[in-house]
Amino acid sequence: KPKVEDPILGYIINKNDNKISFLDIGCGSGESAHFWGNASSIINLSSKIEVFGVEPSNEARKNLLNKDIQTFKSIDQIKNKQKFEIIRLNWSLEHVHSPREYFEFISNHLKENGIAVICVPNNDGLIYKINPKCLELPIHLYHFDRNSLEKYAKKYKLKMHLFSTFSYPQMYLYANELGLISTPFKNKINLFEAKVFLKMNQIIDKAGLGNDIVSVFKKLPK
């Protein structure tokens, strides 16, 4: 698994303030934050800061309510005056029908000096350049790259503060098993080949061609 710093935990540690309000859009059960695991989940963070969730699943919302975590069915249920220091969309923006509504929501509900963390698959990722059939259709309704995220941000008075990409090396091997791409590693690879493969993967990620994006946005000053 690639090592990628979690912007949420970094922000909370630096602020050292238990009054931070955090909204997780597409929070699921609240027990895991996808790539970031349990440490950055809203259930785990609820003992340290004020957390809220947005989740369409009735069962998930009921379970979170039992843990005293307020969860909304959609962003439309959140009052205009309610603001958050952190807003996160962890691999959820690619599933929504209108991304612009979520950028507009972030612009209206993000506190000054707060951060919005958006993690999505990278349409510029190498695996998708090798074979566009690796894109998860029709599960993903929209596809993003750095340019498209910055265009949305500019329209809604947000500025990209951080951008990085990363890849799971296993994605290439899995795509190979499905017959979508060819790799030199059909079955087993030796230690030297594994090290070369991982090193190459790190170079690709730093070049912005990793298969997933981690981006952080801040509000532009008025």
C-alpha positions, 0 to 999 in steps of 0.5 A: 500500500502506498504511503500518503499523508492524510490531510485530515489528521494533519490538519487536526493535529496542527489545529489542536482544537476539539471545536473543529467541525468536520463534514464527511460527504459519503461517509458510509458506515463511518467506521472506515475512511476508505484508503485512510482506514479507521484512524480518519473515520468519523466514528474514531474522530467523534471523540476528538472533534465535532463530526457530521456525515452525509450518507444516502443509506438509511441503515448507515445513518441509523447506525451513526445516529445510535453513536450520536453522530448526526448524519444527513441523507443529502447536502440539501438537508444542511442549513445555509448557515451551518459551516464546517472547518473540514469538508471531505469527499473520499472517492464519492464525487465521481458517483454524484450526478452534479459535481458542480452542486458539491463545489458550490456547497463547499464554497458556501459551507467551508469556514475561512481557513478551513480545508476541503479534501477531495479524493477521486480516481485520476483520469490522467492515471497511467492505467487509464491511458494504457486502456480506458476500459479500466475506468469503472463504468457505469459506477463512476458517473464523472471522471476528474483530473487536475485540470477539471478539479481546478476549473470547478474550484476557480468557478466557485472561488476555491483554490487548490492548496495541495495536489498529489497522485498515488497508485495501488501497484496491485491495480496493474496486476488485477487489470492484467488478470482481467485481460485489460492490460499486459504486464511482464508479471504473469504469475510470480515476480522475484524480489528484484522485479518487485523493487523495480516495479515499486520504484517505477510506480513511485516515479509515475505517482510523482509525475501526476500519473498515479491512478488516484488523486488527493487534493485539498482546497481552501476558500479564496479571500473575499 
